[in-house]
Amino acid sequence: MLERVAGTALADAPVIPVSAETGAGLDTLVAALDTLLTAAPLPEPARTRLFVDRVFTIKGAGTVATGTLTGGCLSASQTVEAYPAGRRIRVRGLQTHKHDEAKACPVTRVAANLTGAERDELARGDVLAEPGSWSPTTVFDVAIRPVRDLERIPGRGAFKVYVGAAEVDAKIRLLDEPFARVRTAEPLVLDVFDRFVVRESGRQRTVGGGTVLDVGPPRAADPRHQSFLARRAAAARGDLPHLLIEERGAIRAEDVALLTGGEPPDPHDGWCVAPAVRQAVRDAVHDLLGAFHRVEPLEEGAPLGVVRQAAGDAARRAGAPRAGGLSDTLLDLLASEGSIVRTSTTVRLATHRVALEERADDVRTLLERISGEHEALPPTVKELLHAGTPRDVIDAASRAGNVVRISPELVVAPALVDRAVALVHQHAADGITVSTLREELGTSRKFAVPLAEWLDSQGITRRRGDVRFPRED
C-alpha cells in the first residue's frame, strides 16, 4: 500500500486497518475523518453547481436527480437551470442523507425532486445551477500532467475527459509544458481550478489529469496567452477577474462573471477595461485633440466620429477586441475622469478654450456688421462670408455668446435678442404674435419667425396657437 501511494498526494496520509466483516477499526477511521474535516479549510463561496450523476423517477413524486452540491446552496421551490441544455426547472423538494431539507449547502450529496423535467431530459454529467450563472464550453485551457508511469501526455489520439460527473470524448492539443487546450465533443459546465482526469480511449488507461485554467480562451494560444495561464495557475480566485481583464484588454462585465465567477471590478457602461488600454486610449485621444486645437483654435472640438475612431484604434493596438460600443465607453471613461469634454457632435480637451482674443479684429468686424443700423435687418451668414467674415469666427462667436445664432443661416446681435425678450414680457398678459414682434423690432418675417422659434427652443416662451407667452417655469 505504501509503495503504491509513494510520490502521490496520499504519501503521508495515515493508514488505518479496517475490517468490513467485524467492524474492527471503524471507530478509529471515523475519528481520523473527523480530525481531517476539522482541520480542512471551509470551501470558498462560489457559484452553485449540483453535478447530476443519477436520474430516476419515484411514483407519486416524479423526477429525482442526485449528485454532489458544490459552490453555493439550493433551496426547495427554487427555479434552477439544467446545463448545458438551458432548460428551466423548479426544485420541488430536497433531501440530504435521506432527510428532507428546505435548504442544502455544500459540500454534500443531494437528491432533488424536480418539476418541469422528465427523466429522459436529464443525464449524468448535467449540472443544476442558478439560471444564467454559467456558460457551458467545449474549449478550455488547462494545466495537465501525466501519471507517474508516463513521461508525457500523448500528443495524438482519442481521449475521455472526466470532470464533475461528466465523461466526454475529447481531443487534446499540447502547448508549452504544462499547458494544453482541450476540445470536447459535448459542452461542459466548468469553473477555473476544476480538477479533471484524462483517459486514453483506445488503450483504456488513465494518462493524466490537471486543473482547468481558462473556460473561454482566446482563439490563439500564443505565448502571451500562455504567460497568462501561468499567472492563473499561481493566482488566488479573487485575482481571476483582474487577470482576465488584463489579458483581454476589455471585456463585458457579464462575461467576467461567467468566465471567473468573480465580481466584475469597476465596470463602466457594461464594460471592464484594463488600465493599459485606458492609458493607451487616453494618450491617443489627448494627442489627437491637442493637435486639433493647435490647428483649429476657434473650433469647439474635434468631430466625434474622428475621435471615436482614434479611441478604437488605440484600444485594439493595446489588445482590446473590436466591439460595438466600446469606443464610446472609452470616451465616456475619459470624460468621467475630467480630461475631455464630449458633446453630441464634438470632443475637446477639458483645458481647451476657444481663443477668440486672437481674432479680436474679426469678431469686432462681425459685430459691426450685425449691430447698430444693421441690428434689425442683419446680413445672413452667406452674406457675411461673402463680405469676408471667416466662418470659423462666426461659429466661435456664436458658441461664445458674442452673437446669437437663431438659425443655421442667421446670426443676430445679443441686443436684438434682449429687445425681443423685453417685448415678450411687456406683452405677457395677452401674448405676442410674430407680426407684433416684427413690427416693434422693425425687422422682417425673415428674421422675426426664426427669432420667435429660437425663443421657444430656449424655453423663454411657450406657444399657444399663433400667440407666445413668457414661460413661467
For each residue, the residues with C-beta under 8 A, 3 or more apart:
1: 4 5 15
2: 5 6 15
3: 6
4: 1
5: 1 2 8 10 11 13
6: 2 3 11
7: 11 148
8: 5 11 148
9:
10: 5 13
11: 5 6 7 8
12:
13: 5 10
14: 32
15: 1 2
16: 25 28 29 32
17: 24 25
18: 24 25 26 28 29
19: 22 23 24 25
20: 23
21:
22: 19
23: 19 20 26
24: 17 18 19
25: 16 17 18 19 28 29
26: 18 23 29 30
27: 30 31
28: 16 18 25 31 32
29: 16 18 25 26 32 33
30: 26 27 33 34
31: 27 28 34 35
32: 14 16 28 29 35 36
33: 29 30 36 37
34: 30 31 37 38
35: 31 32 38 39
36: 32 33 39 40
37: 33 34 40
38: 34 35
39: 35 36
40: 36 37
41:
42:
43: 46 70 71 106 107
44: 237
45: 71 72
46: 43 70 71 72 191 237 261
47: 71 72 129 130 133 134 191 261
48: 69 70 71 72 73 74 106 129 130 133
49: 69 70 71 127 128 129 134 164 189 191
50: 65 67 68 69 70 74 80 110 112 127 128 129
51: 67 68 70 125 127 164 165 166
52: 55 65 66 67 122 123 124 125 126 127 128 165
53: 66 67 68 124 165
54: 65 66 67 124
55: 52 63 64 65 66 119 122 123 124
56: 63 64 119
57: 61 62 63 64 119
58: 61 62 64 113
59:
60:
61: 57 58 64 92 93 113
62: 57 58 92 113 114 115
63: 55 56 57 113 114 115 117 118 119 122
64: 55 56 57 58 61 111 112 113 114
65: 50 52 54 55 111 112 114 117 122 126 128
66: 52 53 54 55 109 110 111 112
67: 50 51 52 53 54 109 110 128 165
68: 50 51 53 107 108 109 110 165
69: 48 49 50 73 74 104 105 106 107 108 109 110
70: 43 46 48 49 50 51 106 107
71: 43 45 46 47 48 49 106 129 191
72: 45 46 47 48 105 106 130
73: 48 69 103 104 105 106
74: 48 50 69 78 80 91 94 103 104 110 112 128
75: 78 91 94 102 103 104
76: 91 92 93 94 101 102 103
77: 90 91 92
78: 74 75 90 91
79: 88 89 90 91 131
80: 50 74 88 89 90 91 128 129 130 131
81: 86 87 88 89 128 129 130 131 132 133 134
82: 85 86 87 88 89 117 121 122 126 127 128
83: 86 126 127 128 129 134 136 187 189
84: 126 127 136 186 187 188 189
85: 82 121 126
86: 81 82 83
87: 81 82 116 117 121
88: 79 80 81 82 116 131
89: 79 80 81 82 114 115 116 117 128
90: 77 78 79 80 114 115 116
91: 74 75 76 77 78 79 80 94 112 113 114 115 128
92: 61 62 76 77 113 114 115
93: 61 76 100 112 113
94: 74 75 76 91 100 101 102 103 104 110 111 112 113
95: 98 99 100 101 110 111 113
96: 99 101 104 108 109 110 111
97: 108 109
98: 95
99: 95 96
100: 93 94 95
101: 76 94 95 96 104
102: 75 76 94
103: 73 74 75 76 94
104: 69 73 74 75 94 96 101 108 110
105: 69 72 73 108
106: 43 48 69 70 71 72 73
107: 43 68 69 70
108: 68 69 96 97 104 105
109: 66 67 68 69 96 97
110: 50 66 67 68 69 74 94 95 96 104
111: 64 65 66 94 95 96
112: 50 64 65 66 74 91 93 94 128
113: 58 61 62 63 64 91 92 93 94 95
114: 62 63 64 65 89 90 91 92 117 122
115: 62 63 89 90 91 92
116: 87 88 89 90
117: 63 65 82 87 89 114 121 122
118: 63 121
119: 55 56 57 63 122
120:
121: 82 85 87 117 118
122: 52 55 63 65 82 114 117 119 126
123: 52 55 126
124: 52 53 54 55 165 166 167
125: 51 52 164 165 166 167 168 186 188
126: 52 65 82 83 84 85 122 123
127: 49 50 51 52 82 83 84 134 164 189
128: 49 50 52 65 67 74 80 81 82 83 89 91 112
129: 47 48 49 50 71 80 81 83 133 134 189
130: 47 48 72 80 81 133
131: 79 80 81 88
132: 81
133: 47 48 81 129 130 257 258
134: 47 49 81 83 127 129 189 258
135: 215 216 255 258 259
136: 83 84 187 188 189
137: 140 187 188 190 215 216
138: 183 184 185 186 187 188
139: 181 182 183 184 216 217
140: 137 181 182 188 190 212 213 214 215 216 217
141: 175 179 180 181 182 212 213 214 217 221 225 229
142: 179 180 181 182 196 210 211 212 213
143: 178 179 210 211 213 229 233
144: 153 172 178 179 180 198 208 209 210
145: 153 178 208 209 210
146: 150 151 152 153 207 208
147: 150 206 207 208 209
148: 7 8
149:
150: 146 147 153 207 208
151: 146
152: 146 155 174 177
153: 144 145 146 150 172 174 180 198 207 208
154: 157 200 207
155: 152 172 174
156:
157: 154 200 201 202
158: 169 171 200 201 202
159: 169 170 171 172 198 199 200 201 207
160: 167 168 169 170 198 199 200 201
161: 166 167 168 169 170 182 184 188 196 197 198
162: 166 167 196 197 198 199
163: 166 188 190 194 195 196 197 212
164: 49 51 125 127 188 189 194
165: 51 52 53 67 68 124 125
166: 51 124 125 161 162 163 186 188
167: 124 125 160 161 162
168: 125 160 161 184 185 186 188
169: 158 159 160 161 184 185 186 201
170: 159 160 161 182 183 184 185 198
171: 158 159 182 183
172: 144 153 155 159 180 181 182 183 198
173: 180 181 182 183 221
174: 152 153 155 177 179 180
175: 141 179 180 181 221 226 229
176: 179 223 226
177: 152 174
178: 143 144 145 210
179: 141 142 143 144 174 175 176 213 221 226 229 230
180: 141 142 144 153 172 173 174 175 210
181: 139 140 141 142 172 173 175 217 221
182: 139 140 141 142 161 170 171 172 173
183: 138 139 170 171 172 173
184: 138 139 161 168 169 170 187 188
185: 138 168 169 170
186: 84 125 138 166 168 169
187: 83 84 136 137 138 184
188: 84 125 136 137 138 140 161 163 164 166 168 184
189: 49 83 84 127 129 134 136 164
190: 137 140 163 194 212 215
191: 46 47 49 71 194 212 215 261
192: 212 213 214 215 232 237 240 259 260 261
193: 211 212 213 237
194: 163 164 190 191 211 212
195: 163 209 210 211 212
196: 142 161 162 163 209 210 211 212
197: 161 162 163 206 208 209
198: 144 153 159 160 161 162 170 172 206 207 208 209 210
199: 159 160 162 204 205 206 207
200: 154 157 158 159 160 203 204 205 206 207
201: 157 158 159 160 169 204
202: 157 158
203: 200
204: 199 200 201
205: 199 200
206: 147 197 198 199 200 209
207: 146 147 150 153 154 159 198 199 200
208: 144 145 146 147 150 153 197 198
209: 144 145 147 195 196 197 198 206
210: 142 143 144 145 178 180 195 196 198
211: 142 143 193 194 195 196 233
212: 140 141 142 163 190 191 192 193 194 195 196 215
213: 140 141 142 143 179 192 193 229 232 233
214: 140 141 192 217 228 229 232 259
215: 135 137 140 190 191 192 212 259
216: 135 137 139 140 255 258 259
217: 139 140 141 181 214 221 225
218: 221 225 247 248
219:
220: 225
221: 141 173 175 179 181 217 218 225 226
222: 225 226
223: 176 226 227
224: 227 228 247
225: 141 217 218 220 221 222 228 229 247
226: 175 176 179 221 222 223 229 230
227: 223 224 230 231
228: 214 224 225 231 232 243 246 247
229: 141 143 175 179 213 214 225 226 232 233
230: 179 226 227 233 234
231: 227 228 234 235 243
232: 192 213 214 228 229 235 240 243
233: 143 211 213 229 230
234: 230 231
235: 231 232 239 240 243
236: 239
237: 44 46 192 193 240 260 261 262
238: 241 262
239: 235 236 242 243
240: 192 232 235 237 243 244 260 261 262
241: 238 244 245 256 260 262 263 264 265 272
242: 239 245 246 265
243: 228 231 232 235 239 240 246 247
244: 240 241 247 248 251 256 259 260
245: 241 242 248 249 250 251 256 265 272 273 274
246: 228 242 243 249 274 275 276
247: 218 224 225 228 243 244 319
248: 218 244 245 251 274 319 320 321
249: 245 246 273 274 276 277 315 318 319 320 321
250: 245 271 272 273 274 277 315 320 321 323 326 330
251: 244 245 248 255 256 271 272 321
252: 255 256 270 271 272
253: 256 257 264 267 270 271 272
254: 257 258 264 270
255: 135 216 251 252 258 259
256: 241 244 245 251 252 253 259 260 262 264 265 267 272
257: 133 253 254 260 261 262 263 264
258: 133 134 135 216 254 255
259: 135 192 214 215 216 244 255 256
260: 192 237 240 241 244 256 257
261: 46 47 191 192 237 240 257
262: 237 238 240 241 256 257
263: 241 257
264: 241 253 254 256 257 267 272
265: 241 242 245 256 272
266: 272
267: 253 256 264 270 271 272
268: 271 272 273 329 332 333 336
269: 325 328 329 332
270: 252 253 254 267 325 329
271: 250 251 252 253 267 268 325 326 329
272: 241 245 250 251 252 253 256 264 265 266 267 268
273: 245 249 250 268 277 278 320 329 330 333
274: 245 246 248 249 250 277 278 318 319 320
275: 246 278 279
276: 246 249 279 280 318 319
277: 249 250 273 274 280 281 315 318 319 320 330
278: 273 274 275 281 282 330 333
279: 275 276 282 283 318
280: 276 277 283 284 314 315 317 318
281: 277 278 284 285 311 314 315 318 330 333 334
282: 278 279 285 286 334 337 339
283: 279 280 286 287 314
284: 280 281 287 288 310 311 313 314
285: 281 282 288 289 307 310 311 314 331 334 340 347
286: 282 283 289 290 339 340 349
287: 283 284 290 291
288: 284 285 291 292 302 306 307 310
289: 285 286 292 293 301 302 307 340 347 348 349 352
290: 286 287 293 294 349
291: 287 288 294 295
292: 288 289 295 296 299 301 302
293: 289 290 296 297 299 348 349 352
294: 290 291 297
295: 291 292
296: 292 293 299 392
297: 293 294 354 355 358
298: 354 355 356 359 392 393 395 396
299: 292 293 296 302 346 354 392 395 396
300: 343 346 348 354 395 396 399
301: 289 292 341 343 346 347 348 352
302: 288 289 292 299 306 307 346 347 348
303: 306 307 345 346
304: 307 308 342 343 344 345 346 347
305: 308 309
306: 288 302 303 309 310
307: 285 288 289 302 303 304 310 311 331 347
308: 304 305 311 312 327 328 331
309: 305 306 312 313 327
310: 284 285 288 306 307 313 314
311: 281 284 285 307 308 314 315 327 330 331
312: 308 309 315 316 322 326 327 330
313: 284 309 310 316 317
314: 280 281 283 284 285 310 311 317 318
315: 249 250 277 280 281 311 312 318 320 326 327 330
316: 312 313 319 320 321 322
317: 280 313 314
318: 249 274 276 277 279 280 281 314 315
319: 247 248 249 274 276 277 316
320: 248 249 250 273 274 277 315 316 323 326
321: 248 249 250 251 316 326
322: 312 316 326
323: 250 320 326
324:
325: 269 270 271 328 329
326: 250 271 312 315 320 321 322 323 329 330
327: 308 309 311 312 315 330 331
328: 269 308 325 331 332
329: 268 269 270 271 273 325 326 332 333
330: 250 273 277 278 281 311 312 315 326 327 333 334
331: 285 307 308 311 327 328 334 335 340 342 347
332: 268 269 328 329 335 336 342
333: 268 273 278 281 329 330 336 337
334: 281 282 285 330 331 337 339 340
335: 331 332 338 339 340 341 342
336: 268 332 333
337: 282 333 334
338: 335 350
339: 282 286 334 335 349 350
340: 285 286 289 331 334 335 347 348 349 350
341: 301 335 347 348 349 350
342: 304 331 332 335 346 347
343: 300 301 304 346 347
344: 304
345: 303 304
346: 299 300 301 302 303 304 342 343
347: 285 289 301 302 304 307 331 340 341 342 343
348: 289 293 300 301 302 340 341 352
349: 286 289 290 293 339 340 341 352
350: 338 339 340 341
351:
352: 289 293 301 348 349
353:
354: 297 298 299 300 396 399 400
355: 297 298 358 359
356: 298 359 360 363 396 397 400 402
357: 360
358: 297 355
359: 298 355 356 362 363 390 393 396
360: 356 357 363 364
361: 364 365
362: 359 365 366 389 390 393
363: 356 359 360 366 367 393 397 402
364: 360 361 367 368
365: 361 362 368 369 389
366: 362 363 369 370 384 389 393 394 397 402 403
367: 363 364 370 371 402 403 413
368: 364 365 371 372
369: 365 366 374 378 379 384 387 389
370: 366 367 374 375 378 379 384 403 411 412 413
371: 367 368 374 375 378 413 415
372: 368 375
373:
374: 369 370 371 377 378 379
375: 370 371 372 378 412 413 415 416
376: 416 441 442 443 447
377: 374 443 444 447
378: 369 370 371 374 375 410 411 412 413 416 447
379: 369 370 374 383 384 387
380: 383 384 409 410
381: 384 385 391 394 408 409 410 411
382: 385 386 409
383: 379 380 386 387
384: 366 369 370 379 380 381 387 389 394 411
385: 381 382 388 389 390 391 394
386: 382 383
387: 369 379 383 384
388: 385
389: 362 365 366 369 384 385 393 394
390: 359 362 385 393 394
391: 381 385 394 395
392: 296 298 299 395 396
393: 298 359 362 363 366 389 390 396 397
394: 366 381 384 385 389 390 391 397 398 403 411
395: 298 299 300 391 392 398 399
396: 298 299 300 354 356 359 392 393 399 400
397: 356 363 366 393 394 400 402 403 411
398: 394 395 401 402 403 404 405 411
399: 300 354 395 396
400: 354 356 396 397
401: 398 404 414
402: 356 363 366 367 397 398 414
403: 366 367 370 394 397 398 411 412 413 414
404: 398 401 411 412 413 414 416 417 454
405: 398 408 410 411
406: 410 411 412 417 447 450 451 453 454
407: 410 450 453 454
408: 381 405
409: 380 381 382
410: 378 380 381 405 406 407 447 450
411: 370 378 381 384 394 397 398 403 404 405 406
412: 370 375 378 403 404 406 416 417 447 451
413: 367 370 371 375 378 403 404 416 417
414: 401 402 403 404 417 418
415: 371 375 418 419
416: 375 376 378 404 412 413 419 420 441 443 451
417: 404 406 412 413 414 420 421 451
418: 414 415 421 422
419: 415 416 422 423 441
420: 416 417 423 424 437 441 451 455
421: 417 418 424 425 455 460
422: 418 419 425 426
423: 419 420 426 427 432 436 437 440 441
424: 420 421 427 428 432 455 460 461 468 469 470
425: 421 422 428 470
426: 422 423
427: 423 424 430 431 432 436
428: 424 425 431 469 470
429:
430: 427 467
431: 427 428 464 467 468 469
432: 423 424 427 436 437 467 468 469
433: 436 437 466 467 468
434: 437 438 445 448 449 452 466
435: 438 439 448
436: 423 427 432 433 439 440
437: 420 423 432 433 434 440 441 448 451 452
438: 434 435 441 443 444 445 447 448
439: 435 436 442
440: 423 436 437
441: 376 416 419 420 423 437 438 447 448 451
442: 376 439
443: 376 377 416 438 446 447 448 451
444: 377 438 447 448
445: 434 438 448 449
446: 443 449 450
447: 376 377 378 406 410 412 438 441 443 444 450 451
448: 434 435 437 438 441 443 444 445 451 452
449: 434 445 446 452 453
450: 406 407 410 446 447 453 454
451: 406 412 416 417 420 437 441 443 447 448 454 455
452: 434 437 448 449 455 456 461 468
453: 406 407 449 450 456 457
454: 404 406 407 450 451 457 458
455: 420 421 424 451 452 458 460 461 468
456: 452 453 459 460 461 462 463 468
457: 453 454
458: 454 455
459: 456 471
460: 421 424 455 456 470 471
461: 424 452 455 456 468 469 470 471
462: 456 468 469 470 471
463: 456 467 468
464: 431 467 468 469
465:
466: 433 434
467: 430 431 432 433 463 464
468: 424 431 432 433 452 455 456 461 462 463 464
469: 424 428 431 432 461 462 464
470: 424 425 428 460 461 462
471: 459 460 461 462
472:
473:
